Amino acid sequence: MWCELCQENFFDEFQMEGVAAEHNEIYLELVPENLSRALKTAQNAKAVKIKLTNKHCPCLRVAVELPSLSSSSRMVTHDIPVGVIPRRLWNDFREPSVPDFDVSIYLPVLKTMKSVVERMKNLSNSIVIEANLSGEMNLKIETDLVSVTTHFKDLGNPPWASENGCQSSAQSRDLESMAEARIDIRKLLQLLAGQQVNPTKALCNIVSKRIVHFILLHEDVSLQYFIPALA
Amino acid sequence: MGGWGGGHLWTPPPSPLGLGGDTLCPVRGVTSVCVCPPQLSLRAVNSSRSAFASFLFAPLFFQLYEARGPPPHLELCRCKVLMKSFLGVFRSLPSLEKTVGKCLILLKPRASRLVVQLHCKYGVTKTHNLTFQECERLQAVFDTQRCASSLCAPARVLAEAVVHFPQTLAEVTLAAGPGGKISLRNHVEDEAEPGKTMVTELWLAEDEFQTAAVAPGSRITFCLKEFRGLLTFAEASNLPLTVHYDVPGRPVIFTLEDAVLEVHLVLATLSDPESNLQPPMANGVSHLPAPSDEFADDLGSYMIAMEPPSTYEEGSGVPPIPPFPLCIPDPAESDTEEEEEEEEEEEGAVLGTPPHKKFRSLFFGSVLAPGEPSLAPTLEVLAEDSDGEY
């Protein structure tokens, strides 16, 4: 999963100095549950400050000022241990490039998709996503006892600028022909369950039998999920 | 054996007994509750004797309290029942609230039975017969007067403070910091690598407390899980919670009090041999030398344990109580190492606490104010509230 947030949209103040001027970035590794727990307690906070500190070991210090009935606010600090990733490994964490997909299609309303996949989860561990360039998508499961397919129509296909040639491969493609990939249904459900708000744009790119790449765009945040296909 | 008859309990559910029982349950490892007339008291101690809780219901709490038979001797009136059985009676508090009109508790020493009878709607009566065993008086010897520090705050303030810590956290450290602030911090085990554990610290200002008389720089570490149970009860009863503590290693005592109920929770605290060498608390997380893991002075040494009657008969040859520490030394219990091991294990093996959804915020709307005309001389069911909510 790759997620990008524009810092201006979230922070009133933002100060950072990377490793060097040309490499104005810091790569940190942490346990997401710690951060989520720290931020959860900040639901009703007056102010939240996040600092990278290095007292005994590198930590992300989340300092939360909470309202209280007394004259002074309550202060809570969470020191989350982080690992600083050395520059030589930064390449491992580059934004993955958009794959050379066969079909790109807008997703149906996520809520609908989620309720469909949730029911399918009880019947099968894997799900097939297939779509074509005519705006049609099918979600299929198949077991010994039953097969279920849900059809979506008129979804629309996003236009991609022809920078890396995907356009050409897609253009020469038969509009009705389906590109498909079988993926782990739980992974798909995790993705769908995590979406609380409807994104401004939601689409997926399918590389037949290889990978499904989801892109979800919100105002402040962009999310990309890569789910590899099962054998 | 005299026949101590029994007592009628208050009318309206929900059942504070059930709620009290639920609160005692987190005193992990408890298998018995000691019911000690003439007041009704529920007491529990955990297997490693690092936690003791008591709920004392004054006679005024009840609609009718009657002891029948010859005047009871103290030894005869103590009984212990299995916690599980007792809680089973009050299993589903919300439905109890809706259906139960009255609850009758009878103690039948001759039959070794504790009878709990729930009088419900539509003339349904559920009778639970619990077997009890006689036991010695279970009492932790503690004296809040001897504690150097005390704090009193509405339960809500403390509940809002502990919410920042994960449910699975075992121990928490309470400390008096600079500027009169009180801090709570999760306790990190020695063995944990310093770079791996998240540390959360919360500061409360002095004026959030109703009273705060603390020794500056004082600090104690105790089991959060057991404290949470009491906190839930305190919130439900809307009573302020008082914390009395002394130096690390001496127990911390939590109390709730009102006209008809007295609750005590006594927890052992981590001893800290280096407590005198604490660096001044800076305005932030201070990384103090890690205290030793041993619970020295375990609570056992503060308690009159459940021993054969001959040793602890009231008024008989009890060994003189030394002025410090406050306990009756029991040579049979001096196997402290074994107990420390037990406690270490107990702390390490974090047993499941009953899910918190069992604790209901009911209670104390139902407490009868003293002077209500409900002390009838008979055991007959009193006229029930015909237009009651249930």
Chai-1 contact restraints between the chains, C-beta under 6 A:
chainA,res_idxA,chainB,res_idxB,connection_type,confidence,min_distance_angstrom,max_distance_angstrom,comment,restraint_id
A,N34,B,M198,contact,1.0,0.0,6.0,A-B,restraint_1
A,T41,B,H164,contact,1.0,0.0,6.0,A-B,restraint_2
A,H56,B,P194,contact,1.0,0.0,6.0,A-B,restraint_3
A,C57,B,G195,contact,1.0,0.0,6.0,A-B,restraint_4
A,S70,B,A205,contact,1.0,0.0,6.0,A-B,restraint_5
A,S70,B,D207,contact,1.0,0.0,6.0,A-B,restraint_6
A,S70,B,E208,contact,1.0,0.0,6.0,A-B,restraint_7
A,S72,B,A205,contact,1.0,0.0,6.0,A-B,restraint_8
A,M75,B,W203,contact,1.0,0.0,6.0,A-B,restraint_9
A,V76,B,H164,contact,1.0,0.0,6.0,A-B,restraint_10
A,V76,B,L202,contact,1.0,0.0,6.0,A-B,restraint_11
A,T77,B,E201,contact,1.0,0.0,6.0,A-B,restraint_12
A,H78,B,T200,contact,1.0,0.0,6.0,A-B,restraint_13
A,D79,B,V199,contact,1.0,0.0,6.0,A-B,restraint_14
A,I80,B,M198,contact,1.0,0.0,6.0,A-B,restraint_15
A,P81,B,G195,contact,1.0,0.0,6.0,A-B,restraint_16
A,P81,B,K196,contact,1.0,0.0,6.0,A-B,restraint_17
